[in-house]
Amino acid sequence: MTARGQHIGLPRVRLALIAISVAAGIALPFITPNTFLLTVAGLALIYAILAASWDLLIGFAGLVSFGHAGFFGLGGYAAALITYYAGLSPWFGLPIGALAGGLLGVVIGVPTLRLRSVYLALATLAFSESLRVVATNWYSLTRGSLGFNLHRTIFRLSGEAKSGYYLVLLIAIVSIGMIYIIARHTRLGMTFQAIRDDEMRARALGIDVIFYKVLAFSISGFFAGLAGALYTHYVGLISPAELGPTITMLVVAMATIGGIGTILGPAFAALLIYFASELLRMIGATYGQIAIGALLIFFVIVFPQGIAGWLARLRTTWLEIAK
């Protein structure tokens, strides 16, 4: 097979896998109309958006964030609080939650992006934990640790599970598709990668590094906030736990196992891991955490490039054998 044939083959394989996955998602309610499974599938899709948004930040812009739960939780709280206190239609909650996440990206990015590596990660974690403390203690606004569930929602889990699932599926496909296009097929994505690969060279080429880093945080925060707003409406509840480090660590595991720097890898891994964690939760919450931790260690040691990297190497091996 020629080099040109190899180059053309990969997009075709990727498109085929995407088409099969979308078709499976559409067919799921007909295959298993069980409300519980549809609910878990909807939540898995929300985490797929969140994992893809984190991958855009670290995999393409090279920015390490351990506070991604802050974007997720703030988007959820913004969607719920504005719907309840302003008396707005719950449909406004989704864009407002997304905008809140994007704005938080600017708020975090401007004062912290002169930091690097572990210092940047700790700074983002501190922002997220500060939001969690505020949400826990501002009882008159957020109802504290009880969680906020007074808002009207687009759907309730006890209602039309199928229609709710399809709405989440549509938003997830559009969101992950947009993240992928930004990262892979725009000049903005190429600029992010240039900064990630060599920041000093990017500066020498005239790229405003700080501006694009803040922009990366803002775009990533926008989609993470959208995921949080969608979660709040889907579940009908938002609590300080959604601002905690457990959410961030779960997303880090999803992206690492799926393959950092691929967008689609973390999204697919999020679906698998969330399904698995919910099934293990029925046995015991501790077992799920142990299993995810063990799986993360396995992939870091054996397949450091994640599922996407393993599939790419497997395809290369097949092509060499075919020659």
Sequence and secondary structure as in RCSB ss.txt:
>XXXX:A:sequence
MTARGQHIGLPRVRLALIAISVAAGIALPFITPNTFLLTVAGLALIYAILAASWDLLIGFAGLVSFGHAGFFGLG
GYAAALITYYAGLSPWFGLPIGALAGGLLGVVIGVPTLRLRSVYLALATLAFSESLRVVATNWYSLTRGSLGFNL
HRTIFRLSGEAKSGYYLVLLIAIVSIGMIYIIARHTRLGMTFQAIRDDEMRARALGIDVIFYKVLAFSISGFFAG
LAGALYTHYVGLISPAELGPTITMLVVAMATIGGIGTILGPAFAALLIYFASELLRMIGATYGQIAIGALLIFFV
IVFPQGIAGWLARLRTTWLEIAK
>XXXX:A:secstr
  HHHHHHHHHHHHHHHHHHHHHHHHHHHHH   HHHHHHHHHHHHHHHHHHHHHIIIIIS    S HHHHHHHH
HHHHHHHHHHS   GGGHHHHHHHHHHHHHHHHHHHHTTS HHHHHHHHHHHHHHHHHHHHH HHHH GGG B  
S  S  TTS HHHHHHHHHHHHHHHHHHHHHHHHHSHHHHHHHHHHH HHHHHHTT  HHHHHHHHHHHHHHHHH
HHHHHHHHHHS B GGGGSHHHHHHHHHHHHHH TT SHHHHHHHHHHHHHHHHHHTT HHHHHHHHHHHHHHHH
HH TTHHHHHHHHHHHHHHHHH 
